[in-house]
Amino acid sequence: MALRLEIDQDSLMDNDVARQVEFTGEIDGEEREFAVRYAVLKELSGDEPEADALEMFERFSDEIADICVEAAVQRPSANVVVVDEGDLE
């Protein structure tokens, strides 16, 4: 069975200073911290995230969840799994 990320919607936060969306998620019963860089949102949407980063994140949440799972598997010991444009296929 493929791993699936459950995003804690209450933990979603737009960190515009660090230019990333941060959240807590659960993969296979394990809670992990994630940060998705604005560059990922830009690649997925074609637009620069401005005041709408959370809305962009929600719009592409299925794709982002898949990317986050792959990144978490590649970096199992990371305190925060930071997802950037290098994680896109």
TIVEXDO-29950 format. One record per residue: residue number from 0; residue in one letter; x, y, z of N, C-alpha, C, O in turn. Coordinates in nm, 2 decimals. Layout:
BEGIN
{r NUM, A, {X, Y, Z}, {X, Y, Z}, {X, Y, Z}, {X, Y, Z}} ...
//
This chain:
BEGIN
{r 0, M, {0.08, -0.12, 0.00}, {0.00, 0.00, 0.00}, {0.09, 0.12, 0.00}, {0.19, 0.13, 0.07}} {r 1, A, {0.05, 0.22, -0.08}, {0.13, 0.34, -0.09}, {0.11, 0.43, 0.03}, {0.00, 0.43, 0.09}} {r 2, L, {0.22, 0.50, 0.07}, {0.21, 0.59, 0.18}, {0.12, 0.71, 0.15}, {0.13, 0.76, 0.03}} {r 3, R, {0.05, 0.76, 0.25}, {-0.04, 0.88, 0.22}, {-0.01, 0.98, 0.34}, {0.00, 0.94, 0.45}} {r 4, L, {-0.01, 1.10, 0.30}, {0.01, 1.21, 0.40}, {-0.13, 1.27, 0.44}, {-0.21, 1.31, 0.35}} {r 5, E, {-0.15, 1.27, 0.57}, {-0.27, 1.34, 0.62}, {-0.22, 1.47, 0.67}, {-0.15, 1.48, 0.77}} {r 6, I, {-0.27, 1.58, 0.61}, {-0.23, 1.72, 0.65}, {-0.32, 1.76, 0.76}, {-0.44, 1.76, 0.75}} {r 7, D, {-0.26, 1.81, 0.87}, {-0.34, 1.87, 0.98}, {-0.37, 2.01, 0.94}, {-0.29, 2.10, 0.94}} {r 8, Q, {-0.49, 2.03, 0.89}, {-0.54, 2.16, 0.84}, {-0.52, 2.28, 0.94}, {-0.50, 2.39, 0.90}} {r 9, D, {-0.54, 2.24, 1.07}, {-0.53, 2.35, 1.17}, {-0.39, 2.40, 1.19}, {-0.36, 2.50, 1.25}} {r 10, S, {-0.29, 2.32, 1.14}, {-0.15, 2.36, 1.16}, {-0.09, 2.44, 1.04}, {0.02, 2.49, 1.05}} {r 11, L, {-0.17, 2.46, 0.93}, {-0.12, 2.53, 0.82}, {-0.09, 2.67, 0.85}, {-0.17, 2.74, 0.91}} {r 12, M, {0.03, 2.72, 0.81}, {0.07, 2.85, 0.84}, {0.15, 2.91, 0.72}, {0.25, 2.84, 0.67}} {r 13, D, {0.12, 3.03, 0.68}, {0.20, 3.09, 0.58}, {0.31, 3.17, 0.64}, {0.28, 3.27, 0.71}} {r 14, N, {0.43, 3.13, 0.63}, {0.55, 3.20, 0.68}, {0.61, 3.28, 0.57}, {0.70, 3.24, 0.50}} {r 15, D, {0.55, 3.40, 0.55}, {0.60, 3.48, 0.44}, {0.74, 3.54, 0.45}, {0.80, 3.57, 0.35}} {r 16, V, {0.79, 3.54, 0.57}, {0.93, 3.58, 0.60}, {1.02, 3.48, 0.54}, {1.12, 3.51, 0.47}} {r 17, A, {1.00, 3.35, 0.57}, {1.08, 3.24, 0.52}, {1.04, 3.19, 0.38}, {1.10, 3.11, 0.31}} {r 18, R, {0.92, 3.25, 0.33}, {0.87, 3.22, 0.20}, {0.84, 3.07, 0.18}, {0.88, 3.00, 0.09}} {r 19, Q, {0.75, 3.02, 0.28}, {0.71, 2.89, 0.28}, {0.58, 2.87, 0.35}, {0.55, 2.95, 0.44}} {r 20, V, {0.51, 2.76, 0.32}, {0.39, 2.72, 0.39}, {0.44, 2.60, 0.48}, {0.50, 2.50, 0.44}} {r 21, E, {0.41, 2.62, 0.61}, {0.45, 2.52, 0.71}, {0.33, 2.44, 0.76}, {0.22, 2.50, 0.78}} {r 22, F, {0.34, 2.32, 0.80}, {0.23, 2.24, 0.85}, {0.29, 2.11, 0.92}, {0.40, 2.07, 0.89}} {r 23, T, {0.20, 2.05, 0.99}, {0.22, 1.92, 1.05}, {0.14, 1.82, 0.97}, {0.03, 1.84, 0.93}} {r 24, G, {0.20, 1.70, 0.95}, {0.13, 1.60, 0.88}, {0.16, 1.46, 0.94}, {0.26, 1.45, 1.01}} {r 25, E, {0.08, 1.36, 0.90}, {0.10, 1.23, 0.95}, {0.11, 1.13, 0.84}, {0.03, 1.13, 0.75}} {r 26, I, {0.22, 1.05, 0.84}, {0.25, 0.95, 0.74}, {0.26, 0.82, 0.81}, {0.35, 0.80, 0.90}} {r 27, D, {0.17, 0.73, 0.78}, {0.18, 0.59, 0.84}, {0.19, 0.60, 0.99}, {0.27, 0.52, 1.05}} {r 28, G, {0.11, 0.68, 1.05}, {0.10, 0.69, 1.20}, {0.21, 0.78, 1.26}, {0.21, 0.80, 1.38}} {r 29, E, {0.30, 0.83, 1.18}, {0.41, 0.91, 1.23}, {0.39, 1.06, 1.20}, {0.37, 1.09, 1.08}} {r 30, E, {0.39, 1.14, 1.30}, {0.38, 1.29, 1.28}, {0.51, 1.35, 1.24}, {0.61, 1.32, 1.30}} {r 31, R, {0.50, 1.43, 1.13}, {0.62, 1.50, 1.08}, {0.59, 1.64, 1.06}, {0.47, 1.68, 1.04}} {r 32, E, {0.69, 1.73, 1.06}, {0.68, 1.87, 1.03}, {0.73, 1.89, 0.89}, {0.83, 1.83, 0.84}} {r 33, F, {0.66, 1.98, 0.81}, {0.69, 2.01, 0.67}, {0.69, 2.16, 0.65}, {0.63, 2.23, 0.72}} {r 34, A, {0.77, 2.19, 0.55}, {0.77, 2.33, 0.50}, {0.78, 2.32, 0.35}, {0.88, 2.26, 0.29}} {r 35, V, {0.69, 2.38, 0.28}, {0.68, 2.38, 0.13}, {0.72, 2.52, 0.09}, {0.65, 2.62, 0.11}} {r 36, R, {0.83, 2.53, 0.02}, {0.88, 2.66, -0.03}, {0.78, 2.72, -0.13}, {0.72, 2.65, -0.21}} {r 37, Y, {0.78, 2.85, -0.13}, {0.70, 2.93, -0.23}, {0.74, 2.89, -0.37}, {0.65, 2.88, -0.46}} {r 38, A, {0.86, 2.85, -0.40}, {0.91, 2.81, -0.53}, {0.83, 2.69, -0.58}, {0.81, 2.68, -0.70}} {r 39, V, {0.79, 2.60, -0.49}, {0.71, 2.48, -0.53}, {0.57, 2.53, -0.57}, {0.52, 2.48, -0.68}} {r 40, L, {0.52, 2.62, -0.50}, {0.38, 2.67, -0.53}, {0.39, 2.74, -0.67}, {0.29, 2.73, -0.75}} {r 41, K, {0.49, 2.82, -0.69}, {0.51, 2.89, -0.82}, {0.52, 2.79, -0.93}, {0.46, 2.81, -1.04}} {r 42, E, {0.60, 2.68, -0.92}, {0.61, 2.58, -1.02}, {0.48, 2.51, -1.05}, {0.45, 2.48, -1.17}} {r 43, L, {0.40, 2.48, -0.95}, {0.27, 2.41, -0.97}, {0.17, 2.50, -1.03}, {0.09, 2.46, -1.11}} {r 44, S, {0.17, 2.63, -0.99}, {0.06, 2.72, -1.03}, {0.10, 2.81, -1.15}, {0.01, 2.85, -1.23}} {r 45, G, {0.22, 2.83, -1.17}, {0.27, 2.93, -1.27}, {0.26, 3.07, -1.23}, {0.30, 3.16, -1.30}} {r 46, D, {0.22, 3.10, -1.10}, {0.21, 3.23, -1.05}, {0.29, 3.24, -0.92}, {0.31, 3.15, -0.85}} {r 47, E, {0.34, 3.36, -0.90}, {0.42, 3.39, -0.77}, {0.32, 3.40, -0.66}, {0.23, 3.48, -0.66}} {r 48, P, {0.35, 3.32, -0.55}, {0.26, 3.33, -0.43}, {0.28, 3.47, -0.37}, {0.39, 3.52, -0.34}} {r 49, E, {0.17, 3.54, -0.34}, {0.18, 3.67, -0.28}, {0.10, 3.65, -0.15}, {0.15, 3.58, -0.05}} {r 50, A, {-0.01, 3.71, -0.14}, {-0.10, 3.70, -0.02}, {-0.18, 3.58, -0.02}, {-0.26, 3.55, 0.07}} {r 51, D, {-0.17, 3.50, -0.13}, {-0.26, 3.38, -0.15}, {-0.19, 3.25, -0.14}, {-0.23, 3.15, -0.20}} {r 52, A, {-0.07, 3.24, -0.07}, {0.00, 3.12, -0.06}, {-0.08, 3.00, 0.00}, {-0.07, 2.89, -0.05}} {r 53, L, {-0.16, 3.03, 0.10}, {-0.24, 2.92, 0.16}, {-0.34, 2.87, 0.06}, {-0.37, 2.75, 0.05}} {r 54, E, {-0.40, 2.96, -0.01}, {-0.50, 2.92, -0.11}, {-0.44, 2.84, -0.22}, {-0.50, 2.74, -0.27}} {r 55, M, {-0.32, 2.88, -0.27}, {-0.25, 2.80, -0.37}, {-0.21, 2.66, -0.31}, {-0.23, 2.56, -0.38}} {r 56, F, {-0.17, 2.66, -0.19}, {-0.14, 2.53, -0.12}, {-0.26, 2.44, -0.13}, {-0.25, 2.32, -0.16}} {r 57, E, {-0.38, 2.49, -0.09}, {-0.50, 2.41, -0.09}, {-0.54, 2.37, -0.23}, {-0.58, 2.25, -0.25}} {r 58, R, {-0.52, 2.45, -0.33}, {-0.56, 2.42, -0.46}, {-0.47, 2.30, -0.52}, {-0.52, 2.22, -0.59}} {r 59, F, {-0.35, 2.29, -0.48}, {-0.26, 2.19, -0.52}, {-0.22, 2.09, -0.41}, {-0.12, 2.02, -0.42}} {r 60, S, {-0.31, 2.07, -0.31}, {-0.28, 1.99, -0.20}, {-0.25, 1.84, -0.23}, {-0.17, 1.78, -0.16}} {r 61, D, {-0.32, 1.79, -0.33}, {-0.30, 1.65, -0.36}, {-0.16, 1.63, -0.42}, {-0.09, 1.53, -0.38}} {r 62, E, {-0.12, 1.71, -0.51}, {0.02, 1.70, -0.57}, {0.12, 1.73, -0.46}, {0.22, 1.66, -0.45}} {r 63, I, {0.10, 1.83, -0.38}, {0.19, 1.86, -0.27}, {0.21, 1.75, -0.17}, {0.32, 1.72, -0.13}} {r 64, A, {0.10, 1.68, -0.14}, {0.10, 1.57, -0.04}, {0.19, 1.46, -0.10}, {0.27, 1.40, -0.03}} {r 65, D, {0.17, 1.43, -0.23}, {0.26, 1.33, -0.29}, {0.40, 1.36, -0.29}, {0.49, 1.28, -0.26}} {r 66, I, {0.43, 1.49, -0.32}, {0.57, 1.54, -0.32}, {0.63, 1.53, -0.17}, {0.75, 1.49, -0.16}} {r 67, C, {0.55, 1.57, -0.08}, {0.59, 1.56, 0.06}, {0.62, 1.42, 0.11}, {0.72, 1.40, 0.18}} {r 68, V, {0.54, 1.33, 0.07}, {0.57, 1.19, 0.11}, {0.70, 1.14, 0.05}, {0.78, 1.08, 0.13}} {r 69, E, {0.73, 1.17, -0.07}, {0.85, 1.13, -0.13}, {0.97, 1.20, -0.06}, {1.07, 1.13, -0.04}} {r 70, A, {0.96, 1.32, -0.03}, {1.07, 1.40, 0.04}, {1.09, 1.34, 0.18}, {1.20, 1.33, 0.22}} {r 71, A, {0.98, 1.30, 0.25}, {0.99, 1.25, 0.38}, {1.06, 1.11, 0.38}, {1.14, 1.08, 0.47}} {r 72, V, {1.03, 1.03, 0.28}, {1.10, 0.90, 0.27}, {1.25, 0.92, 0.24}, {1.33, 0.84, 0.29}} {r 73, Q, {1.28, 1.02, 0.16}, {1.42, 1.05, 0.13}, {1.50, 1.10, 0.25}, {1.62, 1.09, 0.26}} {r 74, R, {1.43, 1.17, 0.34}, {1.49, 1.24, 0.45}, {1.42, 1.20, 0.58}, {1.36, 1.28, 0.65}} {r 75, P, {1.44, 1.07, 0.62}, {1.36, 1.02, 0.73}, {1.40, 1.08, 0.87}, {1.32, 1.07, 0.96}} {r 76, S, {1.52, 1.13, 0.88}, {1.57, 1.18, 1.01}, {1.56, 1.33, 1.02}, {1.60, 1.39, 1.12}} {r 77, A, {1.50, 1.40, 0.91}, {1.49, 1.55, 0.92}, {1.39, 1.59, 1.02}, {1.28, 1.53, 1.03}} {r 78, N, {1.42, 1.69, 1.10}, {1.32, 1.74, 1.20}, {1.21, 1.81, 1.12}, {1.09, 1.80, 1.16}} {r 79, V, {1.24, 1.89, 1.02}, {1.15, 1.95, 0.93}, {1.18, 1.91, 0.79}, {1.29, 1.93, 0.74}} {r 80, V, {1.08, 1.85, 0.72}, {1.10, 1.81, 0.58}, {1.08, 1.94, 0.50}, {0.96, 1.98, 0.48}} {r 81, V, {1.18, 1.99, 0.44}, {1.17, 2.11, 0.36}, {1.16, 2.07, 0.22}, {1.25, 2.00, 0.16}} {r 82, V, {1.05, 2.11, 0.15}, {1.02, 2.07, 0.01}, {1.05, 2.19, -0.07}, {0.98, 2.29, -0.06}} {r 83, D, {1.14, 2.18, -0.17}, {1.17, 2.29, -0.26}, {1.16, 2.24, -0.40}, {1.12, 2.12, -0.43}} {r 84, E, {1.19, 2.32, -0.50}, {1.17, 2.29, -0.64}, {1.26, 2.17, -0.68}, {1.22, 2.11, -0.78}} {r 85, G, {1.36, 2.14, -0.61}, {1.45, 2.02, -0.64}, {1.37, 1.89, -0.62}, {1.41, 1.79, -0.67}} {r 86, D, {1.26, 1.90, -0.54}, {1.19, 1.77, -0.51}, {1.08, 1.75, -0.62}, {1.01, 1.64, -0.61}} {r 87, L, {1.06, 1.84, -0.71}, {0.96, 1.82, -0.82}, {1.02, 1.73, -0.93}, {1.14, 1.74, -0.95}} {r 88, E, {0.94, 1.65, -0.99}, {0.99, 1.56, -1.10}, {1.00, 1.64, -1.23}, {1.04, 1.58, -1.33}} 
//
